[in-house]
Amino acid sequence: MFKLMKEFMIKIFQVPVGWRIWLATLMAANMAAPLFFLNHIEAVAAFVAINVGAFTGAYLYKKQGFTRLLGLMHWPWILLLPFLFSRLDVVSVGEPLGIWIRAVLILNSLSLILDVIDVLKFATGDRQPIIWIT
């Protein structure tokens, strides 16, 4: 598993710097930030979603390599986003938790749009390994 993750991270560091910043932002919002709010169900749900997605991504990477199919690794966000959206009226925008929830809603929604495009490209024949994400 560690070898697989090392290979995957090497591929991540080969993408253009703008995409690396985007990926780092997603990881910070979904992996690091929830650790500050673990006493809230919203953070627990996000942490579970990112970890389920990571295992999905590891499996997809092992089976297909670094292809556009990796967009499927974010499928748990399809469940997470409606839940977080339903919490907006409970958590004030002025609270750090409320700011984080809104940031995750925006970031993950944008990411899912990119993921759908990538998976559709894969499904229509673009199955080559990628280094350049477009």
C-alpha positions, 0 to 999 in steps of 0.5 A, spaced: 500 500 500 505 504 501 509 503 494 502 504 491 501 511 495 508 513 493 507 512 486 501 516 486 504 522 489 509 522 484 504 522 479 501 528 483 507 532 483 508 531 475 501 535 474 502 543 473 503 547 479 496 550 478 493 543 479 498 541 485 495 547 488 488 545 487 489 538 489 493 541 496 487 546 497 482 540 496 486 536 501 487 541 506 479 542 506 477 535 506 483 532 510 486 537 515 481 542 516 476 537 519 481 535 524 479 542 528 472 540 528 471 533 529 466 534 535 461 536 529 458 531 525 459 535 519 467 534 520 466 527 521 462 526 515 467 529 511 473 526 514 469 519 512 468 521 505 475 523 504 478 517 506 473 512 503 475 516 496 482 515 498 481 508 498 477 508 492 482 512 488 488 507 491 484 501 488 482 505 481 490 507 481 492 500 482 487 497 476 487 503 471 493 507 473 493 515 473 487 515 468 481 520 468 477 514 471 480 517 478 475 522 478 470 516 481 474 517 487 470 523 489 464 519 489 463 520 496 462 527 495 455 526 492 453 524 499 457 529 503 455 535 499 447 534 500 448 533 507 453 539 508 448 543 504 442 541 509 446 544 515 447 551 512 441 553 516 444 550 523 451 553 522 452 560 522 456 563 516 460 567 522 463 561 525 469 557 523 465 551 522 460 555 518 466 558 514 469 551 513 462 548 511 461 553 505 468 552 503 468 545 502 461 546 499 464 550 493 471 546 493 468 540 492 462 542 487 467 545 483 471 538 483 465 534 482 464 538 475 471 536 473 471 529 475 464 528 471 468 531 465 474 526 466 470 520 467 466 522 461 472 523 457 474 516 460 468 513 458 468 515 451 475 513 450 480 517 453 484 511 457 491 513 456 495 515 463 495 522 464 500 527 467 497 533 464 490 534 467 485 538 462 
